[in-house]
Amino acid sequence: REEDAAVDAMLNEQFAVLEKEVLPHSIQYKIQIPEGKRSNDLLSAVMQHTDILSFSEILPTMNEIFIEQVENFNKAHHDEK
């Protein structure tokens, strides 16, 4: 559908689409909001093109944050050598 193509183009231009699943009566996206943008920016942009049936924020777990910090620390110290 033309409406779906407009949403895809806008999302790929302004946000990071991590996953897209086409369902029988809808499309489900997993989107990463870039630094400096908010959830409201995403919702406002999408609502200009289509209806939103559901929205939920996925936050990183403490384990994911820990792993990311350790990887950043190791990379920083490896780059110093």
N, C-alpha and C positions, 0 to 999 in steps of 0.2 A: 504494500500500500504506500501511497505517496506520503501519507502522514508519518508512517514508520520510518521512511527514508529521511524525512526532515528531522525527526528525533535523533536518529543515528548520527547524522551529520553534525548536529548541534552538540551532542554528547561527546563525540570524538574530537571536536574542536575545542571545547571548553573544559572537559573533564577527562578522566582516565577510565575507560570502560574495561573492567577486569573480566567480566563474564556476561554473556547474553544467552538467554534461553527462550526460544519461541515456543509458546504454549498454544493450545487450541483457540483460546479467546483473549490472549494477552501476551505480552513480552515481559520477561523478567530480566532486569539488569543488576549487576553488581558493579558499583561505580566508586572510584576513589576520588574524593574531592581534593583538589590541589591546595597547597599552602596558600593562605590568603583568601580563600573562598569559604563560604559557609553552606550548611545544609539548605538554608533558605534560598541561596543563589541557585542551587540545583533545582529545587522545587519550582521556583519562579520560572526558570528557563523551560522546564519540561511542561509546565501547565500552559504555556503559550502554544503548545503543539498537540497535546493530548491530555486525557484524564489520568490521574494517578489513583490506582486502586489500593495501594499499600506502600508504606515507606517505613523502613526500620534502619537504625544506625548500628553498624557492626563495629564494636570497639575492640582493640587488641587485648589479649589476655596478659596477665602479669608475666607469664612465661615467654610470650612473644616479645614483650618489651625488654625483658631480661636478655634474651638471646640477641636482640638487635643491639643493645648496649654493649654486650660482650664483643660482638662482631665489630662494632665501631671502634671499641677500645683496642682490639687486636690489630685492626687495620691501621689505626693511627700510630701504634707503636711499631708495627712492621715497616711503615713508610719512613719512620725516623732512622732506621738502620741503614 
